[in-house]
């Protein structure tokens, strides 16, 4: 009888530990998902900010004047001045666009 009781207690304890472990894992997973979601939000806001900046008339007109003031061996094609932009609106700046 004692042994049976001990075994039952052990089983309950084990189940409890498994439940706690499962809850911990869920918590970690939830935090991770939230962090990833926050990063996505931040990066899309950043992207929009840069996209707005690089598509603004003011920026493009200053780029134009830079481009027209370059001559000779320093001339670059347009994409190397502006960087390239993919369909998602992510702008990849080339090194020559950093004045």
Secondary structure as GFF3:
##gff-version 3
##sequence-region A 1 99
A	DSSP	alpha_helix	2	55	.	.	.	ID=ss1
A	DSSP	alpha_helix	57	69	.	.	.	ID=ss2
A	DSSP	three_ten_helix	72	74	.	.	.	ID=ss3
A	DSSP	alpha_helix	78	82	.	.	.	ID=ss4
A	DSSP	beta_strand	84	85	.	.	.	ID=ss5
A	DSSP	beta_strand	91	92	.	.	.	ID=ss6
A	DSSP	three_ten_helix	95	97	.	.	.	ID=ss7
###
